Each structure stands twice: as structure tokens, then as C-alpha cells.
């Protein structure tokens, strides 16, 4: 394992010099030769001056510290690079490389592939020559101190596992008014509910907030299609597309509830809808391109059933309210039974978040309001997938 307290050099590899000429500055530390890197972390960062230091410091605080951190600062117009280099220059930090990619046309996928290409050349051309695991995390994410330790244990348990996804939880206490408190609180509940379900063997998607890959699996994708993350302007969800590619190439993916990543939440309704429309639109676009396969049928069915369920509840619920107004509660035994179920079941699903979250779910009204918002961005995303082009990434 590499000595993470070793002094950093500023020598450039030949490829880095070429990158600097084409794309901007490219000074960075040079990885040590003939050293096996058990864990390399790849952090794409675009205009993340607010959170990048917190993210990097969460890596330095790991019980199993990474051997190398590669930060790819791409298309940034703020002080992200300055803060990343400040972290890299701190002798207490793990060995850290800061790359710049000023004219990245391929969004996050381009930044990730740029970092992987630099890493491949640094270790002799193939990703798995001297690298065992690659952790990809967002620059607005904070990892639990035992994330890497736990992810390594999970991936070591099955040689067919290509990746372990984080269970994402939202950061709390960020609201400024009652509306933000509601909006952020519902996102916290949403993330917590999803985290409870991410112990399944075949997860829908490897989370962009934190995904721990076997280097051999990523090299396999490069051998198969020339790149790990699909570089295309239509690729709005590089994590989901890569998850499908891993499954299609024969690897398993999983998630673990103890591999926790704390991620930023959207403070306004507009930002929330923009984020979720991008995720949903990207997912629908990817499913349309691939069609019905053994790896996509579950996602397609889930979307379809969600729409059908929402339409049914909307129609049935409206009818029940009319009957309730006309005949009163004593004639609606079925409604009472379903009402009791809707109180108990949602509350139990978020019991790990504490009694406040359980109370919010039991009240029902906040969740119903949020469900309407959720259906809006899903329906909007499906329509836009069919009738509009993918918007440019600025």
C-alpha cells in the first residue's frame, strides 16, 4: 500500500503535458511507480467551491484511507481548483492529484473518463495493472468514515461483484423557512426510504454520490466499448448507463446500507424539479435506446406501474371523497381500512430516521403533496424525452 504521507512531486507525465497544451493547466503529483493502489478515488468537480473541501476531508478521515485521490476540475468558473490544490498541498492529506479539464464537452462522463485515462497511463496502460478498486464520488458528497472499509469488505465477498453503491442520505438542518423545511424534510425521508431498499443484489443504479468499483470491471468496459462512461451529449445519467453496461458485460452490482454517502439536497422547488427532471429524463432516454431487455424490464415496469398507480389512486380517491361527503364515514369501511394501512406502513418504512419522520409519514398530507410533485417531474420527463431535444450542459 502506498505511503499516503509521502511528499508530493509536481512532475508531469507526457500525457498530462499534452492535456495542458490542449485543454489548460494540468500540473499534478506523479503516482509512485511499481506500487499497488488498493483504492483510488475519482472526484469530478465543477463549480463546487462550497463543498469540495468537505468531500475531500471526508476521504482523509476514512478508517481505510485511499491510496490516491484524483480530482478532475472541469469547466469550473469558481475557486474549486484552488480549494482542491489546497487540500493536495496539505501533508496530512492522502496523495492527491488535481487535473484540470477546461473544455469538457461531455459533462460528468467526460470528466470521469479523463481522470481514468490519466490513471491508466500512470499505471502502465491498463486500469487493473496496479489498481484494485476505484471509488467515484461527487464533489458535493460527504462519505461516512467507514465507507471505504465497508465497501472493500462487500466487494471482496463475491468475485463476480463489479461494484458497490452507496446508500445516500440527505444532509439536514439546511432550511431557512417553513417551506424549505418541508421540501428538504421530504427529500431526507425520500433518501432514507430508498436507502432501506438498497440492500438488494440487483440495484437499479450505482449512485453517482458514491460508487465503489472493482478496477477489473471498469477495465472490462474499456476493452468492450472503449470507455467506462458513455460520452454523448444525450447522456444525462452516466451512473445509470454505466450500471446497465456493467450488467450487460456480466458483472453484478449491489448496494450496502452501511456504505453511507451524505449528499446535498435541493433547497427550492425549482431546483428540485430541474434535478429530478434531469435524472428521470436521462433514465427514460436510456431505456428508450436500449429497449426491453432482462436488465431494463424492471425499471420500465416500475415507471409504468407508478404512473398507473398514481392515476388509479387519483381517480379512486376522488370517488371515495365524493362518497364520503354523501354518506359519511360509517359507510366507508374499506376506506377506513386503507386509511389505517396508509398511516402505519409509510411510517414503518422510515423508522430508521426517527420519530419525526414517522410522524410526518403518518400524517399523510405532506407525502401526498410530495407525491404530486414527484409525478409532475416524472410525467414531464417522459413527455420531454419524446418531444424535445436534450438541453445543453452549461
TORRONU-7969 format. One line per field, with one value per residue (C-alpha): y, z, x; residue number from 0. Coordinates in steps of 0.001 Angstrom, whole numbers. Layout:
py	c(Y	...)
pz	c(Z	...)
px	c(X	...)
resi	c(NUM	...)
This chain:
py	c(0	3448	5733	8492	10855	10840	14177	15102	15937	18221	16327	15985	12803	13111	12801	15490	17847	17183	17743	21051	22187	21220	21854	24112	23607	20067	20154	17368	14889	11851	8456	6265	3589	-126	477	-1312	1101	-686	2240	5195	7870	9819	13131	15177	18749	21554	24796	23022	25545	25348	21615	20224	20596	18857	15991	15611	15859	13018	10906	11876	10828	7284	4356	2852	5910	5911	5471	8111	10807	12204	15441	16444	20135	20602	23650	25449	29194	29459	28568	24802	24208	26474	24582	21197	22178	23487	20044	18358	20522	19610	16999	15390	14572	11322	11526	13818	14684	17731	17677	20433	19900	23351	22485	19359	18781	15560	16616	14474	11407	13262	14341	10790	9284	11974	11016	7292	7827	9676	6910	4157	5740	6302	2596	1204	1325	-942	151	-3105	-3332	-1697	-576	-2826	-537	2802	4906	7513	10236	13636	16769	17718	14415	13516	9851	8016	7461	3686	3829	2520	-117	-1468	-1263	-3239	-5930	-6167	-6356	-8948	-11198	-12068	-12162	-11506	-8161	-5280	-2506	-1495	1521	3904	4309	8050	10172	13870	16461	18008	21425	23435	25119	28845	28935	26554	25779	24806	22779	20823	20437	19359	17183	15254	14757	13442	10985	10039	9313	7425	5275	4470	3619	989	-769	-642	-3953	-5785	-7738	-6143	-2402	-49	2232	2766	6098	8949	10231	7235	4066	1636	-300	-3242	-1938	-5145	-4464	-924	-2153	-4728	-1933	-148	-3328	-3886	-416	1834	3852	3389	6294	6881	10231	11627	14886	12834	11017	12834	9892	8475	6412	4568	3973	2593	364	-1173	-1588	-3434	-5801	-6352	-7243	-9908	-8166	-7978	-4742	-4296	-1725	-1718	173	709	2356	5779	8923	12212	14379	17888	18456	20934	23970	25243	23610	24865	23353	20098	19725	20595	17965	15248	16001	15560	12238	10981	12280	10664	7371	7386	8289	5412	2948	4039	3499	44	-1186	-4105	-6379	-8513	-5582	-2865	-4557	-3912	-167	100	-1812	296	3529	2167	827	4116	6030	3543	3545	7328	7533	4871	6496	9879	8523	6152	8661	11343	8930	7954	11579	12116	9053	10205	13574	11948	9027	9720	7608	4764	3608	3518	555	-202	3396	3235	47	1521	4746	2817	983	4239	5584	2582	1265	4512	5331	1938	2328	5336	4205	4337	8135	8630	9514	12864	11234	8573	11258	13151	9971	9064	12464	11545	15031	16004	12759	13184	16709	15486	12578	15026	16932	13653	12607	16009	15666	12039	12770	15909	13911	11250	13868	15794	12586	12115	15671	17747	17566	17191	20627	21653	21301	24665)
pz	c(0	-847	1877	1887	3881	1256	-189	-3431	-6576	-9376	-12350	-15376	-17325	-21135	-21457	-18826	-20757	-23932	-21979	-20642	-24153	-25459	-22514	-19986	-16951	-15936	-13136	-10616	-8430	-10109	-8657	-7401	-9781	-9058	-6235	-5950	-5266	-3322	-3587	-5966	-5618	-8634	-7887	-10793	-9633	-11476	-9586	-6220	-4159	-1386	-772	-2364	764	2904	416	265	4026	4414	2354	4575	7609	6326	8545	5365	3673	-120	-1657	-4312	-4913	-8427	-8605	-12112	-12124	-15282	-16805	-13470	-13138	-9364	-6852	-6962	-8285	-5659	-2814	-4303	-4611	-1056	82	-2137	-701	2880	4087	6209	3107	1162	-2080	-4239	-7939	-9311	-13036	-14994	-17982	-19038	-22288	-21401	-23907	-22342	-18935	-15921	-18090	-19890	-16628	-15256	-18410	-18447	-14923	-15735	-18859	-16816	-14224	-16825	-18338	-14897	-14048	-17356	-19741	-18110	-15212	-13304	-13640	-10265	-9179	-7279	-6673	-7961	-5889	-7818	-5733	-6321	-5030	-3039	-1146	2282	2953	6244	7856	7332	3762	2048	4709	4394	583	335	2582	484	-2858	-1508	-553	-4178	-7083	-9528	-7939	-10178	-7913	-4572	-4458	-1573	405	126	2963	2753	4860	7493	9168	5973	5824	6174	6228	6751	3024	2734	5899	4263	947	2444	5028	2328	416	3590	4016	338	503	3773	2406	-691	1461	3273	-28	-1295	161	-2887	-5058	-8336	-7706	-10244	-10458	-8919	-7138	-8539	-4978	-4108	-6090	-5318	-8423	-8990	-11312	-13328	-14097	-15321	-17479	-18917	-20027	-21673	-23526	-24572	-25741	-25424	-22430	-18999	-19031	-22268	-23744	-25506	-25068	-24538	-21539	-18577	-16171	-16608	-13425	-14639	-18133	-16681	-14297	-17255	-19141	-16182	-16017	-19779	-19633	-16987	-13671	-10641	-8790	-5295	-2571	1145	3818	5832	2937	3545	1474	2711	-226	-780	-1135	-3361	-1292	-3737	-5698	-8972	-8314	-7128	-10260	-12506	-10801	-10861	-14427	-15491	-13653	-14858	-18395	-18609	-17332	-19843	-22683	-21722	-21509	-24902	-26506	-25004	-25211	-23291	-22022	-18966	-17458	-18249	-17837	-14085	-14499	-17330	-15319	-12205	-14128	-15793	-12528	-10787	-13390	-13321	-9528	-9351	-11891	-10047	-6647	-8098	-9665	-6866	-4179	-5761	-5913	-2259	-1186	-3022	-1346	1994	1630	603	3057	5874	7398	8687	5137	4118	5987	3174	3163	6903	6493	3686	5618	8582	6245	4654	8105	9514	6512	5370	8967	9474	6273	7705	11302	10963	10503	13888	15266	13495	10071	11160	12299	9006	7067	9346	8784	5066	3699	3291	1461	-811	-1736	-2449	-4489	-6740	-7267	-7949	-10535	-12192	-12855	-13961	-16446	-17627	-18172	-20230	-22441	-22917	-23791	-26763	-27962	-27079	-27543	-24651	-23372	-23428	-20278	-19384)
px	c(0	1239	2581	-30	2171	4896	5963	4189	6081	4912	6310	4049	3588	3813	32	-517	1741	-267	-3501	-2220	-1438	-4880	-7165	-5498	-3324	-2515	59	-297	1517	3007	1932	4723	5976	5564	3092	-239	-3082	-5782	-8204	-8097	-10782	-12006	-13767	-15190	-15729	-17472	-18155	-18051	-16088	-18677	-18417	-15262	-13100	-15714	-15840	-12070	-11706	-14209	-11797	-8870	-10939	-11597	-10635	-9101	-7669	-7432	-4014	-4626	-7247	-7725	-9737	-10822	-11765	-13802	-15488	-15290	-15609	-15195	-12436	-12911	-9399	-7839	-9514	-8643	-4979	-5007	-6099	-3492	-701	-1581	916	-1822	-3869	-3639	-1669	-3804	-3715	-5532	-6251	-7974	-10222	-11342	-13105	-15021	-17855	-19128	-20404	-19582	-18905	-16123	-14506	-14601	-13130	-10441	-9389	-9477	-7351	-4745	-4800	-4464	-1379	102	-115	1070	-1846	-4393	-6530	-6154	-2356	-1709	-5181	-7589	-10589	-11850	-14243	-16213	-17845	-19412	-17722	-20830	-20844	-19524	-18737	-19193	-15752	-16023	-17317	-14185	-13583	-17118	-17209	-13972	-15400	-18562	-16786	-14341	-17253	-18091	-15584	-18443	-19302	-18263	-19459	-20966	-23259	-23657	-26835	-27465	-28784	-29598	-27838	-30089	-30612	-30206	-33620	-34330	-38145	-41094	-41447	-37777	-38125	-40960	-39144	-35829	-37552	-39412	-36156	-34498	-37366	-37209	-33471	-33833	-36651	-34589	-31554	-33599	-34221	-30618	-29550	-30910	-28482	-29568	-29822	-31364	-28334	-24929	-25183	-23133	-22744	-20582	-19837	-17044	-15921	-13628	-10886	-11058	-14740	-14014	-11130	-13513	-15851	-12925	-11949	-15560	-16606	-13568	-14728	-16273	-18726	-20598	-19562	-22607	-24487	-27664	-26185	-27734	-27371	-23887	-24239	-27362	-25987	-22754	-24720	-26542	-23257	-21712	-24692	-24620	-20925	-21560	-20846	-23101	-23768	-25118	-25616	-24984	-26890	-23719	-21863	-23360	-22921	-24356	-25404	-26739	-30467	-32287	-33422	-36067	-38866	-37443	-34011	-35568	-37703	-34739	-32579	-35224	-36312	-32697	-32458	-35836	-35375	-31945	-33340	-36203	-33812	-31511	-34399	-35718	-32313	-31864	-35433	-36894	-34092	-33529	-31647	-34205	-37572	-37713	-37087	-39621	-42213	-41585	-42172	-45307	-46748	-46009	-47979	-50851	-50918	-50969	-53795	-55785	-55350	-56260	-59451	-60388	-59521	-61667	-64605	-64154	-64132	-67421	-68948	-67586	-69238	-72505	-72813	-70358	-67566	-69743	-70486	-66821	-65310	-62868	-61718	-61064	-59021	-56938	-56544	-55115	-52713	-51569	-50742	-48882	-46950	-45262	-44333	-42671	-40650	-38794	-38415	-34623	-34917	-36562	-39966	-40242	-40021	-42506	-44917	-44656	-45405	-48304	-49929	-50120	-50742	-47046	-46333	-49360	-48251	-44731	-46117	-47954	-44697	-42887	-45475	-45173	-41459	-41845	-44637	-42848	-39639	-41393	-43057	-39803	-37959	-40260	-40851	-37757	-34030	-31644	-30678	-27047	-24967	-23503)
resi	c(0	1	2	3	4	5	6	7	8	9	10	11	12	13	14	15	16	17	18	19	20	21	22	23	24	25	26	27	28	29	30	31	32	33	34	35	36	37	38	39	40	41	42	43	44	45	46	47	48	49	50	51	52	53	54	55	56	57	58	59	60	61	62	63	64	65	66	67	68	69	70	71	72	73	74	75	76	77	78	79	80	81	82	83	84	85	86	87	88	89	90	91	92	93	94	95	96	97	98	99	100	101	102	103	104	105	106	107	108	109	110	111	112	113	114	115	116	117	118	119	120	121	122	123	124	125	126	127	128	129	130	131	132	133	134	135	136	137	138	139	140	141	142	143	144	145	146	147	148	149	150	151	152	153	154	155	156	157	158	159	160	161	162	163	164	165	166	167	168	169	170	171	172	173	174	175	176	177	178	179	180	181	182	183	184	185	186	187	188	189	190	191	192	193	194	195	196	197	198	199	200	201	202	203	204	205	206	207	208	209	210	211	212	213	214	215	216	217	218	219	220	221	222	223	224	225	226	227	228	229	230	231	232	233	234	235	236	237	238	239	240	241	242	243	244	245	246	247	248	249	250	251	252	253	254	255	256	257	258	259	260	261	262	263	264	265	266	267	268	269	270	271	272	273	274	275	276	277	278	279	280	281	282	283	284	285	286	287	288	289	290	291	292	293	294	295	296	297	298	299	300	301	302	303	304	305	306	307	308	309	310	311	312	313	314	315	316	317	318	319	320	321	322	323	324	325	326	327	328	329	330	331	332	333	334	335	336	337	338	339	340	341	342	343	344	345	346	347	348	349	350	351	352	353	354	355	356	357	358	359	360	361	362	363	364	365	366	367	368	369	370	371	372	373	374	375	376	377	378	379	380	381	382	383	384	385	386	387	388	389	390	391	392	393)
